[in-house]
Amino acid sequence: MAASNIVERANALLDVGQAQAAVDLLIDAAKCGDCGALHELALWHVYGHPVPRSFAAARALFEKAGIAGHRGGALTHAVFVALGAGGPATWRTATALLDKAAGQDPIAARQRELLAAMALTPDGAPASLFPLESLSVSPKVAVARALFTPAECAHIAALSAPKLVPSVVVDPTTRREIPHPIRTSEGTVLGPIQQDLVIHALDQRLAAVTGSRVEQGEPLTVLRYAPGQQYRLHHDCLPGEANQRVMTAIVYLNDDYDGGATQFPAIDTEFRGRTGDAIVFANTLVDGGVDERSRHAGLPVTRGEKWICTRWIRAHDFDPWGMRLA
């Protein structure tokens, strides 16, 4: 039976409530070295259904899937090693895994090319600081010019494009993500399963420019605004959240559009970045309370498409595995 058929059959069994039969089917195929079964079983261990959640088991299965020839398994295994999911975090080992995959996989080779162009420390952090240009002292709003290169911006957009769905907001009552007319765009979240080593290195750059630890950041969110789309005046803090979003970093992934500036009405400030520019601002006061002056809007796009990526920085470490991973 072909690998894709095995995975399809296992998921079909899940759909009709035959979870154990689905698990047995994949385990048997995985024991025979079926790369698709190994990869799917790894994902099941990440999601915690229909098998127990185990990052260690998922990490081992992604590794085996990659060895068996599954490209996605090899690349996700490298990400797990970089993040320390299910085992030690080792950037050098992660990049060595990517080097190995790059010999046969053009996608891995392109990732390696992008990483090679970065000035990184042995642990994958940026080797130099990025100057900030102040737009406002209170609330703190600053700009980092050319924080990302055009090639890095294009990589983020290309990785995200197939995953874009209508954007949502967090309902203040139910705390669930819901569609809302305040936010008319398409977006996706590059969580631990969706990201690659390039995204991880860029996350570390965003941590450096915001003066935070990389573990404090939510996964990178990518947004695309078509003509007429916008994000009306809002605040990035989450209602009733103990581990609050204390800072926001937005990187402009392109500049071939009109409109779409980021506006802060309370301080009479607007900013429209060039490709790779980032705007960084504080959402909270010194005492941790919400700073209402940092309410902002993404003004309507009038021509072309606006692409941005956003990373929200929490007050304390954030667990990305608690988010929706699909």
ABEGO torsion letter per residue (X at the ends): XBAAAAAAAAAAAAAAGBAAAAAAAAAAAAAAGBAAAAAAAAAAAAAGOABBBBAAAAAAAAAAAAAAGBAAAAAAAAAAAAAGBGEBBBAAAAAAAAAAAAAABAAAAAAAAAAAABBBBAAGBBABBBBBBBABAOBBBBBBBGABBAAAAAAAAAAAAAABBBBBBBBAAAGBBBBBAABBBBBBBBBAAABBAAAAAAAAAAAAAAGBBAAABBBBBBBBBBBGBBBBBBBABBBGBABBBABBBBBBABABBBEGBBBBAAAGBBBBBBBGBBBBBBABBAAGBBBAAABBBBBBBABEBBBBBBBBBBABBBBAAABBAX
